[in-house]
Amino acid sequence: MTQTEYNLTVIALKEKLDECLTLIDQLKSHNTKMQKYERVASMRNIEKTLQEKRDQLIASEKRTN
């Protein structure tokens, strides 16, 4: 391998590494967003469950009175 071929190979590898690092950053950002959406969905499910339990308790109170 000549020095020129070596240099071109190093440059090509650096470009591929830069692409990989960019993709990793994008994936991290995407994962962070997805975790946020999952937490929001979980909180909404908890809120819905609590409202249902509250409604059941209110209905139960009305039946006993």
mmCIF file of the C-alpha atoms, coordinates in Angstrom:
data_MODEL
# 
_entry.id   MODEL 
# 
loop_
_atom_site.group_PDB 
_atom_site.id 
_atom_site.type_symbol 
_atom_site.label_atom_id 
_atom_site.label_alt_id 
_atom_site.label_comp_id 
_atom_site.label_asym_id 
_atom_site.label_entity_id 
_atom_site.label_seq_id 
_atom_site.pdbx_PDB_ins_code 
_atom_site.Cartn_x 
_atom_site.Cartn_y 
_atom_site.Cartn_z 
_atom_site.occupancy 
_atom_site.B_iso_or_equiv 
_atom_site.pdbx_formal_charge 
_atom_site.auth_seq_id 
_atom_site.auth_comp_id 
_atom_site.auth_asym_id 
_atom_site.auth_atom_id 
_atom_site.pdbx_PDB_model_num 
ATOM 1  C CA . MET A 1 1  ? 0.000   0.000  0.000  1.00 0.00 ? 1  MET A CA 1 
ATOM 2  C CA . THR A 1 2  ? 1.425   3.342  -0.986 1.00 0.00 ? 2  THR A CA 1 
ATOM 3  C CA . GLN A 1 3  ? 1.357   6.370  1.266  1.00 0.00 ? 3  GLN A CA 1 
ATOM 4  C CA . THR A 1 4  ? -1.364  7.920  -0.905 1.00 0.00 ? 4  THR A CA 1 
ATOM 5  C CA . GLU A 1 5  ? -3.526  4.788  -0.688 1.00 0.00 ? 5  GLU A CA 1 
ATOM 6  C CA . TYR A 1 6  ? -2.972  4.703  3.064  1.00 0.00 ? 6  TYR A CA 1 
ATOM 7  C CA . ASN A 1 7  ? -3.953  8.367  3.413  1.00 0.00 ? 7  ASN A CA 1 
ATOM 8  C CA . LEU A 1 8  ? -7.095  7.854  1.310  1.00 0.00 ? 8  LEU A CA 1 
ATOM 9  C CA . THR A 1 9  ? -8.025  4.815  3.394  1.00 0.00 ? 9  THR A CA 1 
ATOM 10 C CA . VAL A 1 10 ? -7.570  6.777  6.618  1.00 0.00 ? 10 VAL A CA 1 
ATOM 11 C CA . ILE A 1 11 ? -9.703  9.627  5.250  1.00 0.00 ? 11 ILE A CA 1 
ATOM 12 C CA . ALA A 1 12 ? -12.439 7.200  4.155  1.00 0.00 ? 12 ALA A CA 1 
ATOM 13 C CA . LEU A 1 13 ? -12.410 5.507  7.566  1.00 0.00 ? 13 LEU A CA 1 
ATOM 14 C CA . LYS A 1 14 ? -12.598 8.871  9.330  1.00 0.00 ? 14 LYS A CA 1 
ATOM 15 C CA . GLU A 1 15 ? -15.607 9.837  7.196  1.00 0.00 ? 15 GLU A CA 1 
ATOM 16 C CA . LYS A 1 16 ? -17.338 6.541  8.044  1.00 0.00 ? 16 LYS A CA 1 
ATOM 17 C CA . LEU A 1 17 ? -16.560 7.051  11.725 1.00 0.00 ? 17 LEU A CA 1 
ATOM 18 C CA . ASP A 1 18 ? -18.031 10.556 11.570 1.00 0.00 ? 18 ASP A CA 1 
ATOM 19 C CA . GLU A 1 19 ? -21.179 9.121  9.940  1.00 0.00 ? 19 GLU A CA 1 
ATOM 20 C CA . CYS A 1 20 ? -21.431 6.505  12.684 1.00 0.00 ? 20 CYS A CA 1 
ATOM 21 C CA . LEU A 1 21 ? -21.021 9.110  15.416 1.00 0.00 ? 21 LEU A CA 1 
ATOM 22 C CA . THR A 1 22 ? -23.717 11.259 13.812 1.00 0.00 ? 22 THR A CA 1 
ATOM 23 C CA . LEU A 1 23 ? -26.070 8.274  13.659 1.00 0.00 ? 23 LEU A CA 1 
ATOM 24 C CA . ILE A 1 24 ? -25.322 7.441  17.305 1.00 0.00 ? 24 ILE A CA 1 
ATOM 25 C CA . ASP A 1 25 ? -26.179 11.020 18.315 1.00 0.00 ? 25 ASP A CA 1 
ATOM 26 C CA . GLN A 1 26 ? -29.429 10.840 16.333 1.00 0.00 ? 26 GLN A CA 1 
ATOM 27 C CA . LEU A 1 27 ? -30.307 7.521  17.968 1.00 0.00 ? 27 LEU A CA 1 
ATOM 28 C CA . LYS A 1 28 ? -29.630 8.927  21.442 1.00 0.00 ? 28 LYS A CA 1 
ATOM 29 C CA . SER A 1 29 ? -31.869 11.896 20.687 1.00 0.00 ? 29 SER A CA 1 
ATOM 30 C CA . HIS A 1 30 ? -34.596 9.605  19.352 1.00 0.00 ? 30 HIS A CA 1 
ATOM 31 C CA . ASN A 1 31 ? -34.357 7.336  22.411 1.00 0.00 ? 31 ASN A CA 1 
ATOM 32 C CA . THR A 1 32 ? -34.598 10.330 24.737 1.00 0.00 ? 32 THR A CA 1 
ATOM 33 C CA . LYS A 1 33 ? -37.754 11.500 22.946 1.00 0.00 ? 33 LYS A CA 1 
ATOM 34 C CA . MET A 1 34 ? -39.254 8.005  23.040 1.00 0.00 ? 34 MET A CA 1 
ATOM 35 C CA . GLN A 1 35 ? -38.562 7.685  26.771 1.00 0.00 ? 35 GLN A CA 1 
ATOM 36 C CA . LYS A 1 36 ? -40.287 11.021 27.319 1.00 0.00 ? 36 LYS A CA 1 
ATOM 37 C CA . TYR A 1 37 ? -43.330 9.893  25.322 1.00 0.00 ? 37 TYR A CA 1 
ATOM 38 C CA . GLU A 1 38 ? -43.389 6.573  27.206 1.00 0.00 ? 38 GLU A CA 1 
ATOM 39 C CA . ARG A 1 39 ? -43.331 8.406  30.557 1.00 0.00 ? 39 ARG A CA 1 
ATOM 40 C CA . VAL A 1 40 ? -46.169 10.672 29.447 1.00 0.00 ? 40 VAL A CA 1 
ATOM 41 C CA . ALA A 1 41 ? -48.194 7.666  28.279 1.00 0.00 ? 41 ALA A CA 1 
ATOM 42 C CA . SER A 1 42 ? -47.513 5.891  31.563 1.00 0.00 ? 42 SER A CA 1 
ATOM 43 C CA . MET A 1 43 ? -48.600 8.933  33.558 1.00 0.00 ? 43 MET A CA 1 
ATOM 44 C CA . ARG A 1 44 ? -51.797 9.176  31.502 1.00 0.00 ? 44 ARG A CA 1 
ATOM 45 C CA . ASN A 1 45 ? -52.521 5.498  32.139 1.00 0.00 ? 45 ASN A CA 1 
ATOM 46 C CA . ILE A 1 46 ? -51.971 5.996  35.864 1.00 0.00 ? 46 ILE A CA 1 
ATOM 47 C CA . GLU A 1 47 ? -54.216 9.066  35.819 1.00 0.00 ? 47 GLU A CA 1 
ATOM 48 C CA . LYS A 1 48 ? -56.936 7.147  33.966 1.00 0.00 ? 48 LYS A CA 1 
ATOM 49 C CA . THR A 1 49 ? -56.703 4.236  36.416 1.00 0.00 ? 49 THR A CA 1 
ATOM 50 C CA . LEU A 1 50 ? -56.946 6.598  39.385 1.00 0.00 ? 50 LEU A CA 1 
ATOM 51 C CA . GLN A 1 51 ? -59.989 8.311  37.885 1.00 0.00 ? 51 GLN A CA 1 
ATOM 52 C CA . GLU A 1 52 ? -61.652 4.936  37.326 1.00 0.00 ? 52 GLU A CA 1 
ATOM 53 C CA . LYS A 1 53 ? -60.941 3.902  40.937 1.00 0.00 ? 53 LYS A CA 1 
ATOM 54 C CA . ARG A 1 54 ? -62.294 7.235  42.174 1.00 0.00 ? 54 ARG A CA 1 
ATOM 55 C CA . ASP A 1 55 ? -65.454 6.785  40.110 1.00 0.00 ? 55 ASP A CA 1 
ATOM 56 C CA . GLN A 1 56 ? -65.862 3.259  41.494 1.00 0.00 ? 56 GLN A CA 1 
ATOM 57 C CA . LEU A 1 57 ? -65.508 4.537  45.055 1.00 0.00 ? 57 LEU A CA 1 
ATOM 58 C CA . ILE A 1 58 ? -68.039 7.302  44.425 1.00 0.00 ? 58 ILE A CA 1 
ATOM 59 C CA . ALA A 1 59 ? -70.480 4.791  42.929 1.00 0.00 ? 59 ALA A CA 1 
ATOM 60 C CA . SER A 1 60 ? -69.922 2.456  45.874 1.00 0.00 ? 60 SER A CA 1 
ATOM 61 C CA . GLU A 1 61 ? -70.572 5.292  48.341 1.00 0.00 ? 61 GLU A CA 1 
ATOM 62 C CA . LYS A 1 62 ? -73.812 6.188  46.574 1.00 0.00 ? 62 LYS A CA 1 
ATOM 63 C CA . ARG A 1 63 ? -74.995 2.577  46.735 1.00 0.00 ? 63 ARG A CA 1 
ATOM 64 C CA . THR A 1 64 ? -74.311 2.302  50.466 1.00 0.00 ? 64 THR A CA 1 
ATOM 65 C CA . ASN A 1 65 ? -76.101 5.557  51.306 1.00 0.00 ? 65 ASN A CA 1 
# 
